Amino acid sequence: MRLGHFDLNLLVALDALLETKSVTKAADRLCIGASATSSALGRLREHYNDELLHQIGRRMELTPLAKTLVQPVRDIILRTQRTVGARPGFDPASEGRHFVFNVSDYAGSVFIPPLLRHLQLHAPAITLDLLGLGDNALERLERGEVDFVIVPDRYGNEKLPSVPLFDEGYSCVVWRGNKLVGDALSLEQYLSMGHVAARFGDSRVVAFEGWYLQQCGINRRVEVVASTFNALPQLVVGTTRVATVHTRMAQLYARRMPLKVLPLPVDIPRLQMLLQWHGIRDDDPAHAWMREQMQHVARVHCP
């Protein structure tokens, strides 16, 4: 299809090339051969009279013109998808819909299970794809590649719509067989113990509680580093170590494992979890229905 002299099919190729900065990766995303993608890039270069992608050392980078095209092209793709997929309404009892989430393993453990039970009762044809947060979750949301992100408010994207979902506090978990610990921990004892902590992504970013304690000048003796929240309670079992864990997760694991949940001897602000989505989805009936259900589940199960 053409608009004037421009082949609209090239927009999809342009979007992939602008994001991946690679003919090979764009070809994989488009599910076409590298030669066809290279041909599309050639036609785009001819249309714009610009290289769009140029070689710098071993990598390809966007030209100044290409950088100005990234967001407008992505917006066109999203609006086209929205127009093509438009429906007059949404009947959850009979209609199907697939949603993609970016959630941490914490939210995946304490919030997603009651959401799934609720959806099976009220919208049995809905399916979910649950992806980890990773290093670029908010970028993927901004590009419209996922439907929802559940993220602490301090990590949210101010440019995107959001609603508070639920808040969360912190507790300590220790092995029930640890004879050195009673029913409470003093700050001195807390700091004298070995800690299990979580850090994420390739850059090993500390979780919120670790960041906050650092800001307060409180230095834990971290002896074990894990890449998921779910690992923390399990890794203290059979040891004299302690983990600082979201309270709901601590209680969840204490019902399954020989753990004691103790008050944290440090005042850490409660964590406000946000539900975020792309504004292009605001008027999508199925998307709006799902947002309402998520807020309902949060009110009932995460008060």
KESE-720037 format. One record per residue (C-alpha): residue number from 1; residue in three letters; chain; x, y, z. Coordinates in Angstrom, 2 decimals. Example, Ala and Ser with C-alpha at 12.3 -4.5 7.8 and 13.67 -1.06 7.14 Angstrom:
2
<rec 1, Ala, A, <12.30, -4.50, 7.80>> <rec 2, Ser, A, <13.67, -1.06, 7.14>> 
This chain:
303
<rec 1, Met, A, <0.00, 0.00, 0.00>> <rec 2, Arg, A, <1.25, 3.45, -0.88>> <rec 3, Leu, A, <0.68, 6.91, 0.53>> <rec 4, Gly, A, <1.80, 9.23, -2.21>> <rec 5, His, A, <5.14, 7.80, -3.32>> <rec 6, Phe, A, <5.85, 6.07, 0.00>> <rec 7, Asp, A, <5.28, 2.34, 0.48>> <rec 8, Leu, A, <3.59, 2.06, 3.88>> <rec 9, Asn, A, <4.97, -1.45, 4.34>> <rec 10, Leu, A, <8.35, 0.21, 4.84>> <rec 11, Leu, A, <7.14, 1.78, 8.08>> <rec 12, Val, A, <7.22, -1.57, 9.86>> <rec 13, Ala, A, <10.74, -2.21, 8.61>> <rec 14, Leu, A, <11.78, 1.31, 9.60>> <rec 15, Asp, A, <10.43, 0.83, 13.12>> <rec 16, Ala, A, <12.39, -2.40, 13.55>> <rec 17, Leu, A, <15.58, -0.88, 12.14>> <rec 18, Leu, A, <15.34, 2.20, 14.35>> <rec 19, Glu, A, <14.91, 0.13, 17.48>> <rec 20, Thr, A, <17.42, -2.66, 16.85>> <rec 21, Lys, A, <20.03, -0.59, 14.95>> <rec 22, Ser, A, <20.83, -3.80, 13.12>> <rec 23, Val, A, <19.76, -5.28, 9.79>> <rec 24, Thr, A, <20.15, -8.82, 11.16>> <rec 25, Lys, A, <18.13, -8.20, 14.33>> <rec 26, Ala, A, <15.48, -6.27, 12.42>> <rec 27, Ala, A, <15.19, -9.17, 9.96>> <rec 28, Asp, A, <14.63, -11.58, 12.87>> <rec 29, Arg, A, <11.93, -9.33, 14.30>> <rec 30, Leu, A, <10.23, -8.94, 10.93>> <rec 31, Cys, A, <10.55, -12.67, 10.17>> <rec 32, Ile, A, <12.05, -11.95, 6.77>> <rec 33, Gly, A, <15.49, -12.50, 5.32>> <rec 34, Ala, A, <18.43, -10.16, 5.94>> <rec 35, Ser, A, <18.63, -9.40, 2.21>> <rec 36, Ala, A, <14.99, -8.25, 2.14>> <rec 37, Thr, A, <15.59, -6.09, 5.22>> <rec 38, Ser, A, <18.73, -4.63, 3.68>> <rec 39, Ser, A, <16.72, -3.85, 0.53>> <rec 40, Ala, A, <14.08, -2.09, 2.66>> <rec 41, Leu, A, <16.82, -0.04, 4.34>> <rec 42, Gly, A, <18.12, 0.94, 0.91>> <rec 43, Arg, A, <14.69, 2.15, -0.16>> <rec 44, Leu, A, <14.26, 4.06, 3.10>> <rec 45, Arg, A, <17.65, 5.72, 2.65>> <rec 46, Glu, A, <16.66, 6.74, -0.86>> <rec 47, His, A, <13.32, 8.14, 0.35>> <rec 48, Tyr, A, <14.82, 10.17, 3.20>> <rec 49, Asn, A, <18.06, 10.98, 1.37>> <rec 50, Asp, A, <19.83, 9.99, 4.57>> <rec 51, Glu, A, <21.87, 7.00, 5.74>> <rec 52, Leu, A, <19.55, 6.47, 8.77>> <rec 53, Leu, A, <22.01, 3.85, 10.13>> <rec 54, His, A, <25.75, 4.34, 9.83>> <rec 55, Gln, A, <28.72, 2.32, 11.02>> <rec 56, Ile, A, <30.69, 3.56, 14.03>> <rec 57, Gly, A, <33.43, 1.12, 14.94>> <rec 58, Arg, A, <31.79, -2.29, 15.30>> <rec 59, Arg, A, <28.27, -1.03, 15.82>> <rec 60, Met, A, <25.57, 0.76, 13.88>> <rec 61, Glu, A, <24.20, 4.07, 15.16>> <rec 62, Leu, A, <21.26, 6.23, 14.18>> <rec 63, Thr, A, <21.88, 9.42, 12.23>> <rec 64, Pro, A, <20.45, 12.67, 13.67>> <rec 65, Leu, A, <17.48, 12.43, 11.29>> <rec 66, Ala, A, <16.83, 8.80, 12.28>> <rec 67, Lys, A, <16.75, 9.77, 15.96>> <rec 68, Thr, A, <13.95, 12.25, 15.24>> <rec 69, Leu, A, <11.94, 9.48, 13.55>> <rec 70, Val, A, <12.02, 6.93, 16.39>> <rec 71, Gln, A, <9.02, 8.14, 18.41>> <rec 72, Pro, A, <6.81, 9.37, 15.51>> <rec 73, Val, A, <7.22, 6.07, 13.65>> <rec 74, Arg, A, <6.48, 4.06, 16.81>> <rec 75, Asp, A, <3.36, 6.19, 17.42>> <rec 76, Ile, A, <2.13, 5.50, 13.88>> <rec 77, Ile, A, <2.63, 1.75, 14.37>> <rec 78, Leu, A, <0.78, 1.78, 17.70>> <rec 79, Arg, A, <-2.11, 3.86, 16.39>> <rec 80, Thr, A, <-2.41, 1.61, 13.36>> <rec 81, Gln, A, <-2.51, -1.48, 15.57>> <rec 82, Arg, A, <-5.14, 0.18, 17.72>> <rec 83, Thr, A, <-7.26, 1.10, 14.70>> <rec 84, Val, A, <-7.04, -2.34, 13.12>> <rec 85, Gly, A, <-7.86, -4.05, 16.41>> <rec 86, Ala, A, <-10.64, -1.68, 17.45>> <rec 87, Arg, A, <-13.79, -3.30, 18.85>> <rec 88, Pro, A, <-17.07, -1.64, 19.95>> <rec 89, Gly, A, <-16.92, -3.19, 23.44>> <rec 90, Phe, A, <-15.63, -6.12, 25.43>> <rec 91, Asp, A, <-17.58, -9.03, 26.90>> <rec 92, Pro, A, <-15.21, -10.74, 29.39>> <rec 93, Ala, A, <-17.45, -13.78, 29.75>> <rec 94, Ser, A, <-17.15, -14.75, 26.09>> <rec 95, Glu, A, <-14.29, -12.85, 24.43>> <rec 96, Gly, A, <-10.60, -13.67, 24.49>> <rec 97, Arg, A, <-7.67, -11.29, 24.74>> <rec 98, His, A, <-3.95, -11.74, 25.23>> <rec 99, Phe, A, <-2.09, -9.37, 27.57>> <rec 100, Val, A, <1.67, -9.02, 28.07>> <rec 101, Phe, A, <2.92, -8.02, 31.53>> <rec 102, Asn, A, <6.32, -6.95, 32.82>> <rec 103, Val, A, <6.42, -7.85, 36.53>> <rec 104, Ser, A, <9.06, -8.65, 39.10>> <rec 105, Asp, A, <9.04, -12.12, 40.62>> <rec 106, Tyr, A, <7.74, -10.45, 43.81>> <rec 107, Ala, A, <4.60, -9.10, 42.09>> <rec 108, Gly, A, <4.37, -12.37, 40.19>> <rec 109, Ser, A, <4.21, -14.25, 43.50>> <rec 110, Val, A, <1.91, -12.09, 45.64>> <rec 111, Phe, A, <-0.37, -10.35, 43.14>> <rec 112, Ile, A, <-0.59, -12.37, 39.92>> <rec 113, Pro, A, <-1.95, -15.63, 41.47>> <rec 114, Pro, A, <-5.12, -13.98, 42.91>> <rec 115, Leu, A, <-5.50, -12.07, 39.64>> <rec 116, Leu, A, <-5.39, -15.33, 37.68>> <rec 117, Arg, A, <-8.01, -16.92, 39.94>> <rec 118, His, A, <-10.24, -13.89, 39.44>> <rec 119, Leu, A, <-9.80, -13.94, 35.67>> <rec 120, Gln, A, <-10.56, -17.63, 35.39>> <rec 121, Leu, A, <-13.93, -16.98, 37.02>> <rec 122, His, A, <-14.85, -13.82, 35.14>> <rec 123, Ala, A, <-12.91, -13.93, 31.84>> <rec 124, Pro, A, <-11.85, -17.53, 31.13>> <rec 125, Ala, A, <-10.67, -16.82, 27.58>> <rec 126, Ile, A, <-8.07, -14.23, 28.61>> <rec 127, Thr, A, <-4.42, -15.31, 28.39>> <rec 128, Leu, A, <-1.33, -13.69, 29.91>> <rec 129, Asp, A, <2.37, -13.59, 29.08>> <rec 130, Leu, A, <4.39, -12.73, 32.19>> <rec 131, Leu, A, <7.82, -11.26, 31.51>> <rec 132, Gly, A, <10.43, -10.22, 34.06>> <rec 133, Leu, A, <11.19, -6.55, 34.55>> <rec 134, Gly, A, <14.72, -6.70, 33.14>> <rec 135, Asp, A, <16.77, -3.63, 32.32>> <rec 136, Asn, A, <14.42, -2.16, 29.70>> <rec 137, Ala, A, <10.88, -2.87, 30.91>> <rec 138, Leu, A, <9.76, 0.76, 30.86>> <rec 139, Glu, A, <11.30, 1.29, 27.43>> <rec 140, Arg, A, <9.30, -1.68, 26.14>> <rec 141, Leu, A, <6.16, -0.22, 27.70>> <rec 142, Glu, A, <6.85, 3.17, 26.13>> <rec 143, Arg, A, <7.22, 1.45, 22.78>> <rec 144, Gly, A, <3.88, -0.29, 23.30>> <rec 145, Glu, A, <5.42, -3.78, 23.25>> <rec 146, Val, A, <3.82, -4.75, 26.57>> <rec 147, Asp, A, <0.39, -3.96, 27.97>> <rec 148, Phe, A, <1.21, -3.46, 31.65>> <rec 149, Val, A, <4.12, -2.93, 33.99>> <rec 150, Ile, A, <3.84, -3.31, 37.76>> <rec 151, Val, A, <6.70, -1.35, 39.25>> <rec 152, Pro, A, <7.59, 0.61, 42.43>> <rec 153, Asp, A, <6.64, 4.25, 42.09>> <rec 154, Arg, A, <10.23, 5.50, 42.31>> <rec 155, Tyr, A, <11.05, 3.50, 39.17>> <rec 156, Gly, A, <7.94, 4.51, 37.20>> <rec 157, Asn, A, <7.84, 6.45, 33.93>> <rec 158, Glu, A, <6.31, 9.88, 34.56>> <rec 159, Lys, A, <5.32, 10.21, 30.89>> <rec 160, Leu, A, <2.97, 7.22, 31.02>> <rec 161, Pro, A, <-0.42, 6.84, 32.72>> <rec 162, Ser, A, <-0.45, 5.00, 36.03>> <rec 163, Val, A, <-2.58, 4.21, 39.07>> <rec 164, Pro, A, <-1.48, 3.13, 42.56>> <rec 165, Leu, A, <-2.06, -0.61, 42.89>> <rec 166, Phe, A, <-1.05, -1.50, 46.46>> <rec 167, Asp, A, <1.67, -0.73, 48.96>> <rec 168, Glu, A, <4.08, -3.01, 50.76>> <rec 169, Gly, A, <6.31, -3.04, 53.83>> <rec 170, Tyr, A, <9.40, -5.04, 54.77>> <rec 171, Ser, A, <10.22, -7.75, 57.29>> <rec 172, Cys, A, <13.17, -9.95, 58.19>> <rec 173, Val, A, <13.18, -13.70, 57.58>> <rec 174, Val, A, <15.46, -16.13, 59.39>> <rec 175, Trp, A, <15.62, -19.91, 59.59>> <rec 176, Arg, A, <13.38, -21.23, 62.36>> <rec 177, Gly, A, <16.28, -23.42, 63.54>> <rec 178, Asn, A, <18.59, -20.43, 64.08>> <rec 179, Lys, A, <19.14, -20.56, 67.86>> <rec 180, Leu, A, <20.90, -17.18, 67.87>> <rec 181, Val, A, <17.67, -15.32, 67.07>> <rec 182, Gly, A, <14.61, -14.94, 69.26>> <rec 183, Asp, A, <11.34, -13.18, 68.46>> <rec 184, Ala, A, <12.95, -9.86, 67.54>> <rec 185, Leu, A, <16.16, -8.43, 66.12>> <rec 186, Ser, A, <17.97, -5.39, 67.44>> <rec 187, Leu, A, <19.69, -3.14, 64.93>> <rec 188, Glu, A, <23.05, -4.23, 66.35>> <rec 189, Gln, A, <22.18, -7.90, 65.85>> <rec 190, Tyr, A, <20.76, -7.22, 62.39>> <rec 191, Leu, A, <24.00, -5.57, 61.29>> <rec 192, Ser, A, <26.18, -8.27, 62.85>> <rec 193, Met, A, <24.51, -11.05, 60.82>> <rec 194, Gly, A, <25.34, -12.18, 57.32>> <rec 195, His, A, <22.72, -11.04, 54.81>> <rec 196, Val, A, <21.17, -12.45, 51.67>> <rec 197, Ala, A, <20.20, -9.68, 49.23>> <rec 198, Ala, A, <18.86, -9.25, 45.71>> <rec 199, Arg, A, <20.45, -7.34, 42.84>> <rec 200, Phe, A, <19.13, -7.18, 39.32>> <rec 201, Gly, A, <20.12, -6.90, 35.69>> <rec 202, Asp, A, <23.52, -6.86, 34.06>> <rec 203, Ser, A, <24.52, -3.87, 36.18>> <rec 204, Arg, A, <23.44, -5.65, 39.42>> <rec 205, Val, A, <21.21, -2.84, 40.63>> <rec 206, Val, A, <20.29, -3.11, 44.31>> <rec 207, Ala, A, <16.65, -3.47, 45.29>> <rec 208, Phe, A, <14.81, -0.58, 46.94>> <rec 209, Glu, A, <15.46, -1.65, 50.53>> <rec 210, Gly, A, <19.18, -1.99, 49.83>> <rec 211, Trp, A, <19.27, 1.41, 48.17>> <rec 212, Tyr, A, <17.40, 3.02, 51.08>> <rec 213, Leu, A, <19.65, 1.49, 53.71>> <rec 214, Gln, A, <22.69, 2.75, 51.81>> <rec 215, Gln, A, <21.19, 6.25, 51.76>> <rec 216, Cys, A, <20.83, 6.04, 55.54>> <rec 217, Gly, A, <24.45, 4.99, 55.93>> <rec 218, Ile, A, <23.48, 1.50, 57.08>> <rec 219, Asn, A, <25.86, -1.07, 55.63>> <rec 220, Arg, A, <24.82, -4.73, 55.76>> <rec 221, Arg, A, <27.33, -7.54, 55.51>> <rec 222, Val, A, <25.98, -9.12, 52.34>> <rec 223, Glu, A, <27.29, -12.66, 52.02>> <rec 224, Val, A, <24.99, -14.00, 49.31>> <rec 225, Val, A, <23.60, -12.12, 46.30>> <rec 226, Ala, A, <20.61, -13.51, 44.37>> <rec 227, Ser, A, <18.94, -12.30, 41.18>> <rec 228, Thr, A, <15.33, -12.84, 42.33>> <rec 229, Phe, A, <13.26, -11.90, 45.36>> <rec 230, Asn, A, <11.88, -15.44, 45.56>> <rec 231, Ala, A, <15.34, -16.83, 46.24>> <rec 232, Leu, A, <15.91, -14.78, 49.40>> <rec 233, Pro, A, <13.75, -16.69, 51.93>> <rec 234, Gln, A, <14.98, -20.03, 50.61>> <rec 235, Leu, A, <18.63, -19.09, 50.95>> <rec 236, Val, A, <18.49, -18.42, 54.70>> <rec 237, Val, A, <17.13, -21.90, 55.53>> <rec 238, Gly, A, <19.72, -23.96, 57.39>> <rec 239, Thr, A, <21.96, -20.93, 58.01>> <rec 240, Thr, A, <22.35, -18.08, 60.51>> <rec 241, Arg, A, <21.83, -15.48, 57.81>> <rec 242, Val, A, <18.97, -12.99, 57.50>> <rec 243, Ala, A, <17.11, -11.58, 54.49>> <rec 244, Thr, A, <15.12, -8.37, 54.25>> <rec 245, Val, A, <12.01, -9.29, 52.30>> <rec 246, His, A, <8.68, -7.77, 51.24>> <rec 247, Thr, A, <6.29, -8.63, 54.08>> <rec 248, Arg, A, <3.70, -10.42, 51.93>> <rec 249, Met, A, <6.41, -12.55, 50.36>> <rec 250, Ala, A, <7.91, -13.29, 53.80>> <rec 251, Gln, A, <4.52, -14.47, 55.06>> <rec 252, Leu, A, <3.96, -16.53, 51.91>> <rec 253, Tyr, A, <7.22, -18.43, 52.36>> <rec 254, Ala, A, <6.80, -18.79, 56.12>> <rec 255, Arg, A, <3.68, -20.87, 55.41>> <rec 256, Arg, A, <5.73, -23.22, 53.24>> <rec 257, Met, A, <9.18, -23.35, 54.83>> <rec 258, Pro, A, <10.77, -23.40, 58.33>> <rec 259, Leu, A, <11.10, -19.63, 58.60>> <rec 260, Lys, A, <10.42, -16.96, 61.19>> <rec 261, Val, A, <9.16, -13.54, 60.11>> <rec 262, Leu, A, <10.47, -10.77, 62.35>> <rec 263, Pro, A, <9.97, -7.00, 62.45>> <rec 264, Leu, A, <12.65, -5.06, 60.64>> <rec 265, Pro, A, <14.72, -3.04, 63.15>> <rec 266, Val, A, <15.00, -0.18, 60.64>> <rec 267, Asp, A, <12.19, 2.09, 59.43>> <rec 268, Ile, A, <12.05, 1.66, 55.65>> <rec 269, Pro, A, <9.29, 3.61, 53.82>> <rec 270, Arg, A, <6.49, 1.48, 52.49>> <rec 271, Leu, A, <6.82, 0.67, 48.82>> <rec 272, Gln, A, <4.03, 1.96, 46.56>> <rec 273, Met, A, <3.44, -0.35, 43.61>> <rec 274, Leu, A, <2.15, 1.28, 40.41>> <rec 275, Leu, A, <0.24, -0.14, 37.49>> <rec 276, Gln, A, <1.45, 1.54, 34.28>> <rec 277, Trp, A, <0.36, 1.28, 30.65>> <rec 278, His, A, <0.75, 3.17, 27.38>> <rec 279, Gly, A, <-1.70, 6.02, 26.82>> <rec 280, Ile, A, <-2.55, 4.63, 23.39>> <rec 281, Arg, A, <-4.48, 1.89, 25.24>> <rec 282, Asp, A, <-6.62, 4.28, 27.30>> <rec 283, Asp, A, <-9.80, 3.84, 25.26>> <rec 284, Asp, A, <-9.40, 0.12, 24.51>> <rec 285, Pro, A, <-12.46, -1.50, 26.19>> <rec 286, Ala, A, <-10.67, -4.77, 27.01>> <rec 287, His, A, <-7.65, -2.93, 28.36>> <rec 288, Ala, A, <-9.83, -0.63, 30.49>> <rec 289, Trp, A, <-11.70, -3.66, 31.85>> <rec 290, Met, A, <-8.44, -5.37, 32.78>> <rec 291, Arg, A, <-7.19, -2.26, 34.59>> <rec 292, Glu, A, <-10.39, -2.19, 36.65>> <rec 293, Gln, A, <-10.05, -5.88, 37.52>> <rec 294, Met, A, <-6.45, -5.45, 38.63>> <rec 295, Gln, A, <-7.40, -2.60, 40.93>> <rec 296, His, A, <-10.27, -4.67, 42.33>> <rec 297, Val, A, <-7.98, -7.64, 43.02>> <rec 298, Ala, A, <-5.45, -5.35, 44.69>> <rec 299, Arg, A, <-8.14, -3.91, 46.99>> <rec 300, Val, A, <-9.39, -7.38, 47.97>> <rec 301, His, A, <-6.14, -9.35, 48.21>> <rec 302, Cys, A, <-3.51, -6.68, 48.97>> <rec 303, Pro, A, <-5.33, -4.29, 51.34>> 
